[in-house]
Amino acid sequence: MNINLELYRIFYHVAQTLSFSKAAQELFLSQSAVSQHISSLEKSLNIQLFYRSTKKVQLTNEGHLLLQHIQPALHSILQGEKLLAETSEMNRGRLHIAASDTICKYFLLQHLHDYHENYPNIEIMITNRTSIECVKLLKNNMVDLVFTNLPNDIIDANLHVDEILTFQDIVIAPQKYKELQSLDIVYEELLNYPILLLDRNSSTTHYLQQVFKEKQLELTPSIELGSIDLLVELTRIGLGITFIPDYVLPVEPKGYFKVALRTSLPKRKLGMVSQAKAPLSNSVKTFMNLVMTQS
């Protein structure tokens, strides 16, 4: 049985008003058109839905039964249309981002603030993981958007990448390593000191070890942590030297200094990653546009 949904909508209005003329006014149809549509529906269902007389219209038992099912169905459709309208107008929706704590703290905070100020009804969810783990979440459709340092080895052709920031990794050292305040430090000299690195599964550690490997050097950490901020604090108290993105370095570092390398580390990119083929919600696209505009 293949019945046009419009016939059920007309039935609903007649059943609610118990009047063909009132239903016709609500539907912007002629009374005869409404009557013909109801007759067509009754014929398709092979049942009588209304008792008709010159004075009034009443539902049959079958009509009452059909109304019990049509009413919630139409309400659900109308509610869905309302939600879609609210979403398109940014009055409702969800944004789920995955990023490392460093990227969240030093890059995303202002963007998230501005987005929330403009669209306070959008639910914002943030998942903190290493950049590699964040991309895995995106591949499994568990988040909408990922912010990661590039290169990230597990990004593939199924993902779309927008490069939004160029940065450079720098070396910082505690004040007790004054000899590193020379203006001409080479990579080999760094290996004479305890190296503090992010977790070995982070994209940053993968990248740094590859850079040193290309120079026939092995970058072996004495301490591995999951937080740039902790690496900075351990450097500050003299436990070793570490690598941080230049956008993390404060204007006036206290307790440590930037090491001047003879050859700077290669520049990298910060990327905004989304599914290449999956449709994006309006709330996600709006945030992406905000980031691209402000970066």
C-alpha positions in Angstrom: 0.0 0.0 0.0 1.5 3.3 -1.1 -0.5 6.3 0.1 0.6 9.9 -0.3 1.5 11.4 3.1 -0.4 14.5 2.1 -3.7 12.5 2.3 -2.9 11.7 5.9 -2.2 15.4 6.6 -5.6 16.3 5.1 -7.3 13.6 7.2 -5.6 14.9 10.3 -7.0 18.5 9.8 -10.5 17.2 9.1 -10.4 14.9 12.1 -9.2 17.8 14.3 -11.8 20.3 13.1 -14.6 17.8 12.3 -15.4 20.1 9.4 -14.5 19.9 5.7 -14.8 23.7 5.3 -12.6 24.6 8.3 -10.0 22.0 7.2 -10.1 23.5 3.7 -9.4 27.0 5.1 -6.4 25.7 7.2 -5.0 23.9 4.2 -5.7 26.7 1.7 -7.7 24.2 -0.4 -11.2 24.2 -1.7 -13.8 22.2 0.3 -14.5 20.0 -2.7 -10.7 19.2 -3.0 -10.6 18.2 0.7 -13.6 16.0 0.2 -12.1 14.3 -2.8 -8.8 13.7 -1.0 -10.6 12.1 2.0 -12.6 9.9 -0.4 -9.4 8.9 -2.1 -7.9 7.9 1.2 -10.9 5.9 2.3 -10.8 4.1 -1.1 -7.1 3.3 -0.7 -7.6 2.0 2.8 -10.9 0.3 2.0 -12.6 1.7 5.1 -14.9 4.6 6.0 -13.2 7.2 8.1 -16.0 9.7 8.7 -19.8 9.8 9.1 -21.0 12.6 6.9 -24.3 14.5 7.3 -25.5 17.9 6.3 -25.1 19.2 9.8 -21.9 17.5 11.1 -18.9 15.3 10.5 -17.9 12.5 12.9 -15.1 10.0 13.0 -15.9 6.3 12.7 -14.3 3.8 15.0 -11.7 3.2 12.3 -11.2 6.9 11.9 -10.5 7.3 15.6 -8.0 4.4 15.4 -6.2 5.9 12.5 -6.0 9.3 14.2 -4.3 7.8 17.2 -1.4 6.8 15.0 -1.4 9.8 12.6 -1.4 12.5 15.3 1.9 11.5 16.9 3.5 10.9 13.5 2.6 14.3 12.2 3.7 15.9 15.5 7.0 14.2 15.2 7.5 15.4 11.6 6.6 19.0 12.6 9.0 18.8 15.6 11.7 17.5 13.2 11.1 20.5 10.9 11.3 22.8 13.9 14.6 21.4 15.0 16.0 21.6 11.5 15.0 25.2 11.4 16.5 25.9 14.8 19.7 24.2 13.7 20.0 26.1 10.5 19.5 29.3 12.5 22.1 28.2 15.0 19.6 28.1 17.9 20.3 24.5 18.5 23.0 22.0 17.6 26.3 20.4 18.8 30.0 20.8 18.2 32.3 18.0 19.3 36.0 18.8 19.0 39.1 16.7 19.7 42.5 18.3 20.3 45.5 18.0 22.6 45.4 20.1 25.8 48.2 22.3 24.4 46.2 23.2 21.3 43.1 23.7 23.4 44.8 26.0 25.8 47.0 28.0 23.5 45.1 28.1 20.3 41.4 27.1 20.6 40.4 29.0 23.8 39.7 32.4 22.2 37.9 30.8 19.2 35.7 28.7 21.6 34.9 31.8 23.6 33.9 33.8 20.6 31.8 31.0 19.2 30.0 30.5 22.5 29.4 34.2 22.8 27.7 34.3 19.3 25.9 31.0 19.5 25.2 30.2 23.2 22.6 27.5 22.5 25.1 25.3 20.6 26.4 22.4 22.9 30.2 22.3 22.8 32.0 19.1 23.7 35.8 18.8 23.8 37.8 15.6 24.0 41.5 15.8 25.0 43.8 13.2 23.5 47.2 13.2 21.7 46.9 14.4 18.1 47.2 10.8 16.7 44.4 9.6 19.0 42.2 12.5 18.0 42.5 11.6 14.3 41.5 8.0 15.2 38.4 9.3 16.9 37.5 11.3 13.8 38.0 8.3 11.6 35.5 6.4 13.8 33.0 9.2 13.5 33.2 9.9 17.3 34.0 13.6 16.9 33.1 16.3 14.4 36.4 18.1 14.1 40.1 17.6 15.1 42.9 20.1 15.5 46.3 18.6 15.2 49.9 19.4 14.6 51.1 18.5 11.1 52.5 16.2 9.8 50.2 13.6 11.4 51.1 10.1 9.9 47.6 8.7 10.2 45.7 11.4 8.2 44.6 9.8 4.9 42.7 10.7 1.8 39.4 10.2 3.6 40.1 13.3 5.7 40.1 16.9 4.7 42.8 19.2 6.2 42.7 23.0 6.4 46.1 24.5 7.4 45.4 27.3 9.8 48.7 28.2 11.5 52.4 28.0 10.8 54.6 27.6 13.9 58.1 26.5 14.8 59.3 24.1 17.6 61.9 25.7 19.8 64.2 24.3 22.5 64.0 25.7 26.1 66.5 25.1 28.9 66.7 25.9 32.6 68.9 28.7 33.9 71.4 26.3 35.3 72.4 25.3 31.7 73.9 28.7 31.1 76.3 27.3 28.5 73.4 26.8 26.2 72.8 30.5 26.1 75.4 30.6 23.3 74.1 31.9 20.0 75.4 28.9 18.0 74.1 25.7 19.5 74.1 22.6 17.2 71.8 19.6 17.6 74.5 17.3 18.8 75.1 19.5 21.9 71.5 19.0 23.0 72.0 15.3 23.4 74.4 16.0 26.3 71.4 17.0 28.4 68.4 15.2 29.8 65.7 15.4 27.2 62.1 15.8 28.2 59.5 14.9 25.6 55.8 14.4 25.1 54.4 10.8 25.1 56.1 8.7 22.4 52.6 8.3 20.7 52.3 12.0 20.1 52.7 13.4 16.6 55.2 16.0 18.0 57.5 13.3 19.4 57.3 11.3 16.2 58.2 14.5 14.2 61.1 15.5 16.5 62.6 12.0 16.4 62.4 11.9 12.7 64.2 15.3 12.4 67.0 14.1 14.5 67.1 10.7 12.7 67.6 12.5 9.4 70.8 14.0 11.0 71.9 10.6 12.1 71.1 11.5 15.7 69.0 9.6 18.2 66.6 11.7 20.4 66.0 9.6 23.5 63.9 11.1 26.3 64.7 10.7 30.0 61.2 11.7 30.9 58.0 11.4 28.8 54.8 13.2 29.8 51.4 13.9 28.3 51.4 17.7 28.9 53.5 20.5 27.4 52.8 22.6 30.5 54.3 19.9 32.8 57.4 19.7 30.5 57.8 23.4 30.8 57.6 23.2 34.6 60.1 20.3 34.8 62.4 22.3 32.6 62.0 25.3 34.9 63.1 23.4 38.0 66.1 22.0 36.1 65.3 18.4 35.2 66.3 18.8 31.6 65.6 20.6 28.3 62.5 20.3 26.2 60.8 21.3 22.9 57.7 23.5 22.7 55.8 25.2 19.9 56.8 28.9 19.7 53.2 30.0 20.3 53.4 28.5 23.8 56.5 30.6 24.8 55.5 33.6 27.0 56.9 37.1 26.2 59.1 37.0 29.3 59.9 33.4 30.3 60.7 32.9 34.0 63.2 30.2 35.1 64.2 29.1 31.6 65.3 30.5 28.3 65.0 29.8 24.6 68.0 28.0 23.1 69.4 29.7 20.0 70.1 26.8 17.5 72.5 27.3 14.6 69.9 25.6 12.4 66.3 26.2 13.5 63.9 23.3 13.6 61.7 23.1 10.4 58.4 25.0 10.5 55.2 23.0 11.0 51.5 23.6 10.5 48.5 23.4 12.8 45.7 21.7 10.9 41.9 21.6 11.2 40.7 18.1 10.1 37.3 17.0 9.1 35.7 14.1 7.2 36.2 14.6 3.5 32.9 13.1 2.3 30.6 13.2 5.2 28.1 16.1 5.4 28.9 18.7 8.1 26.3 20.2 10.4 25.7 24.0 10.3 27.1 24.3 13.8 30.4 22.6 12.7 30.7 24.6 9.4 30.1 27.8 11.3 32.9 27.1 13.8 35.3 26.1 11.0 34.5 29.4 9.2 35.2 31.3 12.4 38.5 29.7 12.9 39.6 30.3 9.3 38.5 33.9 9.5 40.3 34.6 12.8 43.5 32.7 12.1 
